[in-house]
Amino acid sequence: IETMSRHFDDIKHMLFDEPDFDSDDDDDDEIKSKTVRRKQRKKLQKQLEEKSKPTVETIVFQDPKKKKKKLNKSDTSSSISQQKENVEFDLEKARFDVHKFGIKGFEKSKYEDARVTLAVSLGAKPPKRKFINYRELIEQNRAKRAKEKEEEENARLLGDIFHKSPHTKQKSYQRSKQKRINEGDVGSMRFSSVGKFQGGVLKLTDRDISKVKNKAESSHNRKRLGRKR
């Protein structure tokens, strides 16, 4: 009887009780939903705590004296820059006016050339050079070379007097004077034809001394002969 009842229970369980396949999945979903809810609660709590906290106000102190100094410096720098610009502009204008006034005193040909140079300096394009025939250009160059040669020849004939400096003249004069003194000539008066002067001292060799003696003897003999006559 026990075996029959047990067998009957097994059959009943197999027929009427279906297996619960999705029980684990449901448990997982419930766990996940719980974790999500916890996180959301924590976020809400943090937000509420942050809102409830009092906000700290930052106050920056600015010294009014420093503000005034900065403003004064900026004003002075701007005024100095404006003055410099005005001075530069005035100088350029004055230079232009002076140049323009000076041009008026030129002749007609020079006046036109000066006007052209002034316009070029102000930013205008320079005029093109005039066309010159090749033969005329060769003749102009020949005339220029001939003139230069003539000037060089005249300068050579006249001598290089004007190009010499007074220092070079003085040095050459001192050298010639020292040479004359060494030879025995002091100034324009040559008082000794024997020996050589060196450093203000007359130096005589043996030959010079013998010459002096011979001259003295000959002059003495001449005097004696003159007395006898």
C-alpha positions as CSV (number, residue, x, y, z in Angstrom):
1,I,0.0,0.0,0.0
2,E,2.9,2.4,0.8
3,T,4.5,1.8,-2.5
4,M,1.3,2.4,-4.3
5,S,0.7,5.6,-2.6
6,R,4.2,6.8,-3.2
7,H,3.9,5.9,-6.9
8,F,0.6,7.8,-7.1
9,D,2.1,10.9,-5.6
10,D,5.0,10.9,-8.1
11,I,2.5,10.6,-11.0
12,K,0.4,13.4,-9.6
13,H,3.5,15.6,-9.1
14,M,4.5,14.9,-12.7
15,L,1.1,15.7,-14.1
16,F,0.0,18.7,-12.1
17,D,3.1,20.4,-10.8
18,E,5.1,22.1,-13.7
19,P,8.7,22.9,-13.2
20,D,9.5,26.6,-12.2
21,F,12.1,27.4,-14.9
22,D,12.1,31.3,-14.5
23,S,12.5,31.5,-10.8
24,D,16.2,32.3,-10.9
25,D,15.8,35.0,-13.5
26,D,13.1,36.7,-11.5
27,D,15.3,36.6,-8.4
28,D,18.1,38.3,-10.4
29,D,15.8,41.0,-11.7
30,E,14.6,41.7,-8.2
31,I,18.2,42.0,-7.0
32,K,19.1,44.4,-9.8
33,S,16.0,46.5,-9.2
34,K,16.9,46.8,-5.6
35,T,20.5,47.9,-6.3
36,V,19.2,50.5,-8.8
37,R,16.7,51.8,-6.2
38,R,19.5,52.1,-3.6
39,K,21.7,54.1,-6.0
40,Q,18.8,56.5,-6.8
41,R,18.1,57.0,-3.2
42,K,21.7,57.8,-2.5
43,K,21.8,60.3,-5.3
44,L,18.7,62.0,-4.0
45,Q,20.1,62.1,-0.5
46,K,23.3,63.8,-1.8
47,Q,21.4,66.4,-3.8
48,L,19.2,67.2,-0.8
49,E,22.3,67.5,1.5
50,E,24.0,69.8,-1.0
51,K,21.0,72.0,-1.3
52,S,20.6,72.1,2.5
53,K,24.3,73.2,2.9
54,P,24.7,77.0,3.1
55,T,26.7,78.5,0.2
56,V,29.9,80.4,1.0
57,E,30.2,83.8,-0.5
58,T,33.7,85.1,-1.6
59,I,34.4,88.8,-1.2
60,V,37.3,90.4,-3.0
61,F,38.7,93.6,-1.6
62,Q,40.0,96.2,-4.1
63,D,42.0,99.1,-2.9
64,P,40.6,102.3,-4.5
65,K,44.1,103.9,-4.4
66,K,45.5,101.2,-6.6
67,K,42.6,101.7,-9.0
68,K,43.4,105.4,-9.3
69,K,47.1,104.7,-9.9
70,K,46.3,102.2,-12.7
71,L,43.9,104.7,-14.3
72,N,46.5,107.5,-14.0
73,K,49.2,105.3,-15.6
74,S,47.0,104.3,-18.5
75,D,46.0,108.0,-19.0
76,T,49.7,109.1,-19.0
77,S,50.8,106.4,-21.4
78,S,48.0,107.2,-23.8
79,S,48.8,110.9,-23.6
80,I,52.6,110.3,-24.2
81,S,51.8,108.1,-27.2
82,Q,49.6,110.8,-28.7
83,Q,52.2,113.4,-28.1
84,K,54.9,111.3,-29.8
85,E,52.6,110.7,-32.8
86,N,51.9,114.4,-33.0
87,V,55.6,115.3,-32.8
88,E,56.5,112.8,-35.5
89,F,53.7,114.1,-37.7
90,D,54.8,117.7,-37.2
91,L,58.4,116.9,-38.0
92,E,57.5,115.1,-41.2
93,K,55.3,118.0,-42.2
94,A,57.9,120.6,-41.3
95,R,60.6,118.7,-43.3
96,F,58.3,118.5,-46.3
97,D,57.5,122.2,-46.0
98,V,61.1,123.2,-45.8
99,H,62.1,121.0,-48.8
100,K,59.2,122.4,-50.8
101,F,60.2,126.0,-49.9
102,G,63.8,125.3,-50.8
103,I,62.9,123.9,-54.2
104,K,61.4,127.2,-55.3
105,G,64.7,129.0,-55.4
106,F,66.1,126.6,-58.1
107,E,66.2,127.1,-61.8
108,K,63.6,125.6,-64.1
109,S,65.6,122.4,-64.9
110,K,66.8,121.8,-61.3
111,Y,63.3,122.7,-60.0
112,E,61.8,119.9,-62.1
113,D,64.4,117.4,-61.0
114,A,63.9,118.4,-57.3
115,R,60.1,117.9,-57.7
116,V,60.6,114.5,-59.1
117,T,63.0,113.4,-56.3
118,L,60.5,114.8,-53.7
119,A,57.6,112.8,-55.3
120,V,59.8,109.6,-55.3
121,S,60.6,110.1,-51.7
122,L,56.9,110.4,-50.9
123,G,56.2,107.1,-52.6
124,A,55.7,107.9,-56.3
125,K,57.2,105.6,-59.0
126,P,60.5,107.0,-60.4
127,P,60.3,108.0,-64.0
128,K,61.9,105.9,-66.7
129,R,65.3,106.9,-68.1
130,K,65.4,108.7,-71.3
131,F,66.4,106.7,-74.4
132,I,70.0,107.5,-75.6
133,N,71.5,106.3,-78.8
134,Y,74.4,103.9,-78.4
135,R,76.9,106.1,-80.4
136,E,75.9,109.2,-78.3
137,L,76.5,107.2,-75.1
138,I,79.9,106.1,-76.3
139,E,80.9,109.7,-77.1
140,Q,79.6,110.9,-73.7
141,N,81.7,108.2,-72.0
142,R,84.8,109.2,-74.0
143,A,84.4,112.8,-73.2
144,K,84.0,112.0,-69.5
145,R,87.2,109.9,-69.5
146,A,89.1,112.6,-71.3
147,K,88.0,115.2,-68.8
148,E,89.1,112.9,-65.9
149,K,92.5,112.3,-67.5
150,E,92.9,116.1,-68.0
151,E,92.1,116.8,-64.4
152,E,94.5,114.1,-63.2
153,E,97.3,115.5,-65.4
154,N,96.7,119.1,-64.1
155,A,96.8,117.8,-60.6
156,R,100.1,116.0,-61.3
157,L,101.7,119.1,-62.9
158,L,100.6,121.3,-60.0
159,G,101.9,118.8,-57.5
160,D,100.3,117.2,-54.6
161,I,100.6,120.4,-52.5
162,F,97.1,120.7,-51.4
163,H,96.8,117.0,-50.4
164,K,99.8,117.1,-48.1
165,S,99.0,117.6,-44.4
166,P,101.0,120.1,-42.3
167,H,102.1,117.2,-40.0
168,T,103.9,115.4,-42.9
169,K,105.6,118.7,-43.9
170,Q,106.7,119.3,-40.4
171,K,108.1,115.8,-40.1
172,S,110.1,116.0,-43.3
173,Y,111.5,119.4,-42.3
174,Q,112.6,118.0,-38.9
175,R,114.3,115.1,-40.6
176,S,116.2,117.3,-43.0
177,K,117.2,119.6,-40.2
178,Q,118.5,116.8,-38.1
179,K,120.4,115.4,-41.1
180,R,122.1,118.8,-41.6
181,I,123.0,119.1,-37.9
182,N,124.6,115.6,-38.0
183,E,126.6,116.7,-41.0
184,G,127.9,119.8,-39.2
185,D,125.5,122.4,-40.4
186,V,123.7,124.3,-37.6
187,G,121.0,126.5,-39.1
188,S,122.2,128.2,-42.3
189,M,125.8,128.6,-41.1
190,R,128.2,125.8,-41.8
191,F,131.0,126.3,-39.2
192,S,132.8,122.9,-39.4
193,S,133.7,121.0,-42.5
194,V,135.5,118.3,-40.5
195,G,133.9,115.5,-38.5
196,K,130.3,114.8,-37.8
197,F,127.8,116.1,-35.2
198,Q,126.0,113.4,-33.2
199,G,123.7,114.5,-30.4
200,G,125.2,118.0,-30.3
201,V,128.8,116.7,-30.0
202,L,131.4,117.0,-32.8
203,K,133.2,113.7,-33.4
204,L,136.6,113.6,-35.2
205,T,138.4,110.7,-36.5
206,D,142.2,110.4,-36.8
207,R,142.1,111.4,-40.5
208,D,140.1,114.5,-39.6
209,I,142.6,115.5,-36.9
210,S,145.5,115.1,-39.4
211,K,143.6,117.3,-41.9
212,V,143.2,120.0,-39.3
213,K,146.9,119.9,-38.4
214,N,147.9,120.1,-42.1
215,K,145.6,123.1,-42.7
216,A,147.0,124.9,-39.6
217,E,150.6,124.3,-40.7
218,S,150.0,125.5,-44.2
219,S,148.2,128.7,-43.0
220,H,151.1,129.3,-40.6
221,N,153.7,128.9,-43.3
222,R,151.8,131.3,-45.6
223,K,151.8,134.0,-42.9
224,R,155.5,133.7,-42.4
225,L,156.2,134.0,-46.1
226,G,154.1,137.1,-46.3
227,R,156.0,138.8,-43.5
228,K,159.3,138.1,-45.1
229,R,158.2,139.7,-48.3
